[in-house]
Amino acid sequence: MKPLKYILLLGIVILFNCDELKDALPNEIDITTTYVNTINVSTPLISGDPEADVSFQDAAAFDFLNNPDVAEYVGTPEQIKAIQILNIQYEYKNFSGNVDAESLNSFFAIATAFMAVDTFPVANTNFAESDAFGTLFTVTGDFSNVNEFISESKVFSSVYGGTSTHNPADFSVEMTITVRLTLEVNPDDL
């Protein structure tokens, strides 16, 4: 009967010392979440020459506080202590236009309002084929510089740019960014 008595006593001690337990809980948590944005691109036919190269560039913004996974734990940007991009993938969708349209010297750039920018080149590709086959591309590179400056700003833009040849071409670029965020939380909210 003694072991049961100790277990009950331990349960009572734990029940009445909730404040001490809250102090023992971590005040930072890591969550992994995904952001999906779509960038729409339209490259016109210039001077009736389908082989004329047309430059394009468009952007989409990411605000970490608007993500429900993050908003569940934090209410202010100051509670986001670190941001680490784990993966960036993209896919061409909704293509229409000249089936020979290709990207040349394309890139993704991550930028903040404070003008910090890092650029990642992407493979030249045929837009129509990539859309038809549902090809999923991965942006490769060292994200450490990006992680540092987006951790400071808490908001960033993704820019997709380059040149298209064999125009016209209209398409969307669906970009998926997977990030790990370190959040300062109140143990009462857990």
Residue pairs with C-beta under 8 A, 6 or more apart in sequence:
14 21
22 187
22 188
23 187
25 187
25 190
26 187
27 184
27 185
27 186
27 187
28 81
28 182
28 183
28 184
28 185
29 73
29 182
29 183
29 185
29 190
30 180
30 181
30 182
30 183
31 69
31 70
31 73
31 180
31 181
31 183
32 86
32 178
32 179
32 180
32 181
33 67
33 69
33 70
33 178
33 179
33 181
34 176
34 177
34 178
34 179
35 62
35 67
35 176
35 177
35 179
36 174
36 175
36 176
36 177
37 60
37 61
37 62
37 158
37 174
37 175
37 177
38 60
38 93
38 172
38 173
38 174
38 175
39 58
39 59
39 60
39 158
39 160
39 172
39 173
39 175
40 58
40 170
40 171
40 172
40 173
41 56
41 58
41 160
41 164
41 169
41 170
41 171
41 172
41 173
42 56
42 168
42 169
42 170
43 54
43 56
43 97
43 101
43 164
43 167
43 168
43 169
43 170
44 54
44 167
44 168
45 52
45 98
45 167
45 168
46 52
46 54
46 167
50 98
50 100
50 166
50 167
50 168
51 165
51 166
52 165
52 167
53 104
53 163
53 164
53 165
54 163
54 164
54 165
54 167
55 161
55 162
55 163
56 161
56 162
56 163
56 164
57 159
57 160
57 161
57 162
58 159
58 160
58 161
59 111
59 157
59 158
59 159
59 160
60 157
60 158
60 175
61 155
61 156
61 157
61 158
62 155
62 156
62 157
62 158
62 177
63 154
63 155
64 70
64 77
64 80
64 83
64 154
64 155
64 179
64 181
65 71
65 74
65 75
65 76
65 77
65 80
65 154
70 80
70 181
70 183
73 79
73 183
73 185
73 189
74 80
74 183
74 184
74 185
77 154
77 155
78 184
79 183
79 184
79 185
80 151
80 154
80 181
80 182
80 183
80 184
81 151
81 182
81 183
81 184
82 147
82 151
82 181
82 182
83 147
83 150
83 151
83 154
83 179
83 180
83 181
83 182
84 143
84 147
84 179
84 180
84 181
85 110
85 143
85 146
85 147
85 150
85 177
85 178
85 179
86 178
86 179
86 180
87 138
87 176
87 177
87 178
88 108
88 120
88 138
88 139
88 175
88 176
88 177
88 178
89 136
89 137
89 138
89 139
89 175
89 176
90 108
90 122
90 136
90 137
90 139
90 160
90 173
90 174
90 175
90 176
91 130
91 134
91 135
91 136
91 137
91 173
91 174
92 125
92 127
92 130
92 131
92 135
92 171
92 172
92 173
93 131
93 171
93 172
93 173
93 174
94 131
94 170
94 171
94 172
95 101
95 127
95 128
95 130
95 131
95 132
95 169
95 170
95 171
96 169
96 170
96 171
97 127
97 128
97 167
97 168
97 169
97 170
97 171
98 166
98 167
98 168
98 169
99 126
99 128
100 126
100 128
100 166
101 126
101 127
101 128
101 164
101 165
101 166
101 167
101 168
101 169
102 124
102 125
102 126
102 127
102 164
102 165
102 166
103 122
103 124
103 125
103 127
103 162
103 163
103 164
104 124
104 162
104 163
104 164
104 165
105 121
105 124
105 162
105 163
106 121
106 122
106 123
106 124
106 125
106 160
106 161
106 162
106 163
107 119
107 120
107 121
107 122
107 159
107 160
107 161
107 162
108 119
108 120
108 122
108 139
108 158
108 159
108 160
108 175
109 117
109 118
109 119
109 120
109 158
109 159
109 161
110 117
110 118
110 120
110 146
110 150
110 156
110 157
110 158
110 159
111 117
111 156
111 157
111 158
111 159
112 149
112 150
112 152
112 153
112 155
112 156
112 157
113 153
113 155
114 149
114 152
114 153
116 149
116 153
118 143
118 145
118 146
118 149
120 139
120 140
120 141
122 137
122 139
122 162
123 137
125 135
125 137
127 164
127 169
127 171
129 135
130 137
131 171
146 156
149 156
150 156
158 175
158 177
160 173
160 175
